[in-house]
Amino acid sequence: MVSMSCPDLLSLSSAELPDLTDLDRPVRPLPRVVTSPALMSGPGWDPYIDSDSDSSTPVTRKRNIIVANFLPLNSSKDPVTGKWTFTLDEDSLLVQLTYGFSDDTETVYVGSLKADIDPIDQEYISQVLFKEHRCIPTFLPPEVHKKYYHGFCKQFLWPLFHYMLPICLEKGELYDRFLFQAYVSANKIFSDKVMEGINSDDDFVWVHDYHLMLVPTFLRKRLNRVKLGFFLHSPFPSSEIYRTLPVREEILKALLNADLIGFQTFDYARHFLSCCSRMLGLEYQSKRGYIGIEYFGRTVSIKILSVGVHVGRLEAVLKLPSTVSKIEEIGERFKDRILIVGIDDMDIFKGISLKLLGFELLLEKNLKLRGKVVLVQIVNPPRSMGKDVHEARKEAVLVAERINSIYGSLGYNPVVLIEDPIPFYEKIAYYASAEYCIVNAVRDGMNLVPYEYIICRHGVSEENPKPDLSHTSTLIVSEFVGCSPSLSGAFRVNPWSVDDVADALCRAIELPMSEKQLRHEKHYKYVSSHHVAYWAQSFMQDLQRACKDHYNRRCWSIGFGLGFRVVALSPGFRKLSLDPVASVYKRSARRAIFLDYDGTIVPESSISKVPGKDVIAILNSLCADPKNTVFIVSGRGRERLSEWFSSCEGIGIAAEHGYFVRWRRSAEWLTMGAAMGSEWRKISEPIMQVYTETTDGSFIEPKESALVWHHQFADHDFGSCQAKELLSHLESVLVNEPVVVKRGHNIVEVKPQGVSKGLVVEKLIETLVESGESPDFFMCIGDDRSDEEMFESISKATSSSLFTNPPEIFACAVGQKPSKAKYYVDDTSEVIKLLKGLSSLSSRKESMPRAHVSFKLPLEVVDY
């Protein structure tokens, strides 16, 4: 690993990234010194001063830290001297994406090497890699790497994310907690290395792919305001598949610790959002074209944009003499043949055997194509080994041999299977030579083969006329491949349907030349403009936008282990303690205290909602103080609240969100506004009943003033869909009734117009002021969205002309979450503790009878 006090790093000479051939882009030299204090330490060492320079001007550069499983390096070891040589892989996506960064940006890579380095040499290699290539290697212990990469990643996550469930031991590896522990350990090591590379608060961290989905949690725990993006290159499965993952919530919560999460297609993003909604209860919304998930005060942005190819790099390779020579060789070898190319990794999801079966059916049905059409299938080496890979290879070879034996002849093999590794320029040559390209994967995250094929078929610039190619590129693409939605001119096929594949191949071959050219131009316009630099630039722009409010909020760390998260709150939001409240409470002349019930006085999780004797005693003590007006403001019905607080003579109750109000036990119930008829209920209830019968798990809650349709126990997506439809239905039929239809968390409610907790509190304050009992102390405590209206109303009323001198306000939310209140307490126990402390101050005062206060019109008296 990189030394924390290595003197060699202090005298780094300038280093340059290797130039990519003919890319027409200036080379960006790396700084002469390491500018990261996290990487180095020592007495008197200043990371910003170049020892070779006479100037003391600080050297600061914006740094993007790219984190991936493997570093974009090619490595070789001299068998004689044992010396290692490392070069940047020009064809690596991680190198090519830097062309989307600004010229003043320094790029640092964090990842593992594909070579086994002796532990004795790791320290030296780390220094060399950072000096020459700005790479920080993560040397995982061999056993951890085996369980992490070949175990949890390749045997479990990768198949699951490609929709393959481990039904039994013979079909796939079952979940193994020891493999997951290795996954956690590896992600922790990666995050530690990232911390070594972070230079300042302005640096951005971009984490790539499913191997490192826990890294956001470890980084966020170390740096609450780290600017962190994550991009998933693989598919993200539907919730029905993902929910089988035993650590499903841990991974979702880890990803949500990023500021921006990127996906290749909308389908993958939609699956992720559905999982967050179903398993974590999180809602998402789209604002001005951007999708975001509200997560403990932070907005986690969702980015949907597929990866592109490096057009300049492909064109540069296409011009190479070796490529031109190979194209001529291929043209001579397959002269007068119809050439189809396929390039795939050898794994069970690339559909190689299904492709060959489709090609076999093409030859069987079309006699005129026999002896003319050739499929060149290039097979890249597998990224992991296993029983399934061996079986997939064996099956592909058997099908290819069968096709050649049946339809082949002397000098003609319909299928050319290339299994040996070939250099990149040869693949480019096959792209350029083939009239058709087929990608038949049964599931693939993106697959850039069609994009590369389109660029290569477009040919080279007019200055270099060789090779002379017509501008056509006919594609047959599986509809389960990530690039499929962007290729509207391709023949999309269901890879599982052999007939569909064969028919698509036939239609592609018979396509008129003019149609081929039109389709090619359409594809080329998209691929050449949505290249890899465009993708990287767009992602970083969205990441900057997602992080712009980092320093406008206070951050609080909550949770342990993989359950860790950061709560982002407004700067003025702080915890409420008794001491500051008590001092104001004691010197105040009149006080108004408004308390929510569920989740404030009694816990939401409590089975029994009846207030305890201690709660009743505290409230009685507060009410006994003649300076106090205490109200319970709840959505519950008045009958239940009257029963529960029957022993509290002085307490006021605002039931059903304030529709019913009573100032004390002996007072009459009043209603907010004029009494309503029952016509609206006769219209609403039958409609709600229909939706209840068609939505399993839903139910209707009748109230005196309202009707509420609940769907929290229904299927999440179906319940939400039905709620949206019910809302629209009720709004249309109740348009002339004195009610409003509102949708809340898992509910649709029909209630009277002008009724809310905010309005009733506002009315209570006005009544107190007009009766000569204007409070100079307000306390309001609540825990949900309806209570936010109370906080807002108190703030609005107390800043109006009703008050000559502004009163003291203690608006307090239960729980650390975004709120219009300025204070918070952790839970209901702290609410009771706070009220108990105030009641002890009140109990010392002599009780005096209070004048009766009542509402003025338009409130009406109702029978009870």
ABEGO torsion letter per residue (X at the ends): XBBAABAAAAABBBBBBBBBBGAGBBBBBBBABBABAAABBEBGBBAABBAABABABBBBBBBBBBBBABBBBBBBBBAAAGBBBBBBBAABAAAAAAAABBAABBBBBBEBBABBBBAAAAAAAAAAAAAAAGBBBBBBBAAAAAAAAABAAAAAAAAAAAGBBBABAAAEBBBBAAAAAAAAAAAAAAAAAAAAABABAABBBBBBEAAAAAAAAAAAAABAABBBBBBBABBBBBAAAAAABAAAAAAAAAAAABABBBBABAAAAAAAAAAAAAAAGBBBBBBGGBBBBBBGGBBBBBBBBBBBBBAAAAAAAAABAAAAAAAAAAAAAABGBBBBBBBBBBBAAAGAAAAAAAAAAAAAABAAABGABBBBBBBBBBABBEAAAAAAAAAAAAAAAAAAAAABBBGBBABBBBABBBBAAAAAAAAAABABBBBABABBAAEAAAAAAAAAAAEBBAABAOBBBBBBBBBBBBAABAAAAABAABBBBBAABAAAAAAAAAAAAABBAAAAAAAAAAAAAAAAABBAAAAAAAAAAAAAAAAAAAAABBBBBBEBEAABBBBBBBAABBBBBAAAAAAAAAABABBBBBBBABGAABBAABABABBBAAAAAAAAAAAABAABBBBBBBABBAAAAAAAAAABAABBBBBGGGABBBABAABBBBBBEBBBBAAAAAAAAAAAAAAAAABBGBBBBBBAABBBBBAAABBAAAAAAAAAAAAAAAAAAAAABABBBBBBBGBBBBBBBGBBAAAAAAAAAAAAAAAGBBBABBBBBBABAAAAAAAAAAAAAAABAABABBBBBBBBBBEBBBBABABBBABAAAAAAAAAAAAAAAAABBBBBBBBBBBBOABBBBBX
